[in-house]
Amino acid sequence: MTSRVLLVSPAMSASLRRARFDDGGGLDEGGAAAARSMAGALPAAARVLASPSERCRQTAAALGLDGVPVPELAGLDVGRWRGRTLEEVGAAEPEAVGRWLTDPGCAPHGGESVRDLCGRVARWLADVREPEGRTLAVVEPEVVRAAVVGALDLPDVLFWRLDVPPLTVTELSGRAGRWNLRLGRPPAAGEAG
């Protein structure tokens, strides 16, 4: 039996527009409208999950989905940097930001390292492989990155080299202990071509 996991990144929010570490805010009006325009475009799923963040829960709702928040799918915990912009943190702690962006095991903010996030998401992927049917999850961009790193057994130093735009779908399929990544999914109704 092949397991299928569709990871949908959240719609645009004020935090994303300003490169602000998640501050708990929700979608902006443009992001909510873009998500509503995609409602009904995603395939049916046996399970619909979400990162516990407000913007992921709001994105799921705007897509017409009843996503169950899953703690293992939470975004990267950036500790004391939460709510600040990357520019602010870079000006105040340039060496710490430099280490954080180059060393996946480093967590100078007092939160979670990229390596820890990748491990947490890899454990979730191992568990989700068992149930039958498709799993659809609206998750933070860093969770998508971590899932791709884990599924393809990539070095975690590649984490920051994976771009995850808002409202995009990343599909993983697997069986017998191996995942495949599906690229090039055509735009759904309402998406720009």
Residue, then its C-alpha position, 0 to 999 in steps of 0.5 A: m500500500t502506498s502512503r500519500v502525504l500532501l503538505v500545503s503551506p499556509a497562505m500569506s500573513a503579515s508576519l510572512r510579508r515582513a520576514r517576521f518569526d511567527d508571532g501567532g498572528g493569522l492571515d492577512e486579507g489577501g492571504a485569506a482570499a487566495a486560500r478561499s479561491m483554492a477551496g475544493a481544489l485539493p484532493a479528498a483525504a482520509r486525514v486532514l491535519a494542521s500545524p497548531s499555528e493560527r495561520c495554518r488553522q485559518t488557511a485550512a478553514a479558508l480552504g474548506l478543510d477541518g484540519v486537526p492541529v497536531p503538535e508534532l507539526a508545529g513550526l520551528d521554535v525560535g525561542r526569544w526571537r519569536g515575533r521579531t524580524l530577521e533583520e532585527v535579530g540580525a542587527a542585534e545578534p549577527e553572529a548568532v544568526g550566522r551560526w543558526l543559518t549554517d549549523p543545523g544543530c545550533a539554537p542560539h535563540g534558546g528554542e529548537s535547532v533545525r536538526d531537532l525539527c527535522g528529527r521531529v518531522a521525520r518521526w511523524l512521517a514514519d508514523v503517518r506512513e502506516p494508516e491507509g489513505r491520503t493525509l493532507a496537512v496544512v503546515e508551516p514552511e519549515v515543516v515542509r522543508a523538514a519533511v523533504v529533508g527527512a523523506l529524501d534522507l538529505p543532509d540537514v545543512l540543505f534545509w535553508r536551501l529549500d524554498v516553500p512559497p505560500l499556498t503550495v502543495t508538496e506531495l510525498s508518496g511512499r511504501a516499504g520504508r522509502w519516500n518519493l517527492r512529486l514535483g511540478r504539480p499543476p496549479a489548481a483552480g484559482e492559482a496563478g499560472 
